[in-house]
Amino acid sequence: QVQFVESGGGSVQTGGSLRLSCVASGGHFSLFTVAWYRQAPGKERELVASINSGSKRNYVDSAKGRFTISRDNAKRTVYLQMNSLKPEDTAVYYCRYQYGSVWSNNWGQGTQVTVSS
């Protein structure tokens, strides 16, 4: 079974930057679409960004121009570079993958991002 481990979260002030990493074990990583999600306290989990096997990227409107998703297939890793962070970016960030037409349902432990004003 494919497992993802997220890391790179932390506490920063408004306007700061963080780079999150999501490392996969198992499966045909280079063929996956991988997405970053986040869940803020009291809110539902939401899609932030995704990258497919051809490195086509999609972003939620609130992330456009500030976040960049990328992948390194040799390292089986997807990154989320987050710049110009805002307090509303505070959440636990998770990875999820799609293989073929099926999205995974086994969420990792996530990584906490806290942005203070």
C-alpha positions as CSV (number, residue, x, y, z in Angstrom):
1,Q,0.0,0.0,0.0
2,V,1.3,3.5,-0.9
3,Q,2.1,5.7,2.1
4,F,2.9,9.4,2.2
5,V,4.8,11.2,4.8
6,E,4.4,15.0,5.0
7,S,6.9,17.3,6.6
8,G,8.2,20.9,6.5
9,G,5.5,22.7,8.4
10,G,6.1,25.2,11.2
11,S,5.3,28.6,12.6
12,V,5.9,31.7,10.6
13,Q,4.8,35.3,10.6
14,T,2.6,36.8,7.9
15,G,4.6,37.2,4.7
16,G,6.9,34.3,5.5
17,S,7.6,31.2,3.5
18,L,7.7,27.4,4.0
19,R,8.4,24.5,1.8
20,L,6.4,21.3,2.5
21,S,7.5,17.9,1.4
22,C,5.5,14.8,0.7
23,V,7.5,11.5,0.3
24,A,5.9,8.4,-1.1
25,S,6.7,4.8,-0.4
26,G,5.5,2.1,-2.7
27,G,3.5,2.3,-6.0
28,H,4.3,3.8,-9.4
29,F,5.0,7.3,-8.1
30,S,5.9,8.8,-11.5
31,L,2.4,7.9,-12.7
32,F,0.5,9.5,-9.8
33,T,-1.3,12.7,-9.7
34,V,-0.5,14.1,-6.3
35,A,-2.4,16.8,-4.5
36,W,-1.9,18.9,-1.4
37,Y,-5.0,19.4,0.8
38,R,-5.3,21.4,4.0
39,Q,-7.7,21.4,6.9
40,A,-8.1,24.3,9.3
41,P,-9.8,24.0,12.7
42,G,-13.5,23.7,12.4
43,K,-13.4,23.5,8.6
44,E,-13.6,20.8,6.0
45,R,-10.5,19.6,4.2
46,E,-9.9,21.5,1.0
47,L,-7.8,21.0,-2.1
48,V,-4.9,23.4,-2.4
49,A,-2.9,22.3,-5.4
50,S,-2.2,19.3,-7.6
51,I,0.3,18.0,-10.1
52,N,-0.1,15.2,-12.5
53,S,2.4,12.8,-14.1
54,G,3.1,15.3,-16.8
55,S,3.7,18.1,-14.3
56,K,0.5,19.9,-15.2
57,R,-0.4,22.0,-12.1
58,N,-3.7,23.3,-10.7
59,Y,-4.2,25.6,-7.8
60,V,-7.1,26.8,-5.7
61,D,-7.7,30.5,-6.3
62,S,-6.4,31.5,-2.9
63,A,-3.0,29.8,-3.6
64,K,-2.4,31.2,-7.1
65,G,0.6,33.4,-7.3
66,R,1.8,32.5,-3.9
67,F,2.2,28.7,-3.8
68,T,4.1,26.4,-6.2
69,I,3.7,22.7,-6.4
70,S,6.5,20.6,-7.9
71,R,7.7,17.0,-8.0
72,D,11.0,15.1,-8.1
73,N,10.2,11.5,-9.3
74,A,13.7,10.3,-8.5
75,K,13.1,11.2,-4.9
76,R,9.5,10.2,-4.9
77,T,8.7,13.6,-3.5
78,V,6.2,16.3,-4.1
79,Y,6.9,19.8,-2.8
80,L,4.7,22.8,-1.9
81,Q,6.6,26.1,-1.8
82,M,4.4,28.6,0.0
83,N,5.3,32.2,-0.1
84,S,3.6,35.4,1.2
85,L,1.8,33.3,3.8
86,K,-1.3,34.6,5.5
87,P,-3.0,33.7,8.8
88,E,-5.8,32.1,6.8
89,D,-3.2,29.6,5.5
90,T,-3.0,28.1,9.0
91,A,-4.0,24.5,8.7
92,V,-2.8,20.9,8.7
93,Y,-1.5,20.1,5.2
94,Y,-1.9,16.6,3.8
95,C,-1.0,14.7,0.6
96,R,-3.2,12.5,-1.5
97,Y,-2.6,10.7,-4.7
98,Q,-4.6,9.5,-7.7
99,Y,-3.6,6.5,-9.8
100,G,-5.7,6.0,-12.9
101,S,-9.1,7.3,-11.9
102,V,-8.9,6.3,-8.3
103,W,-8.0,8.7,-5.5
104,S,-6.4,7.3,-2.3
105,N,-8.3,7.4,1.0
106,N,-5.3,6.7,3.3
107,W,-4.3,10.1,4.7
108,G,-1.0,10.6,6.4
109,Q,-0.4,12.4,9.7
110,G,-0.1,15.8,7.9
111,T,2.1,18.7,8.8
112,Q,1.0,21.7,10.8
113,V,1.4,25.2,9.3
114,T,0.7,28.2,11.6
115,V,0.9,31.7,10.3
116,S,0.7,34.5,12.9
117,S,-0.2,38.1,12.2
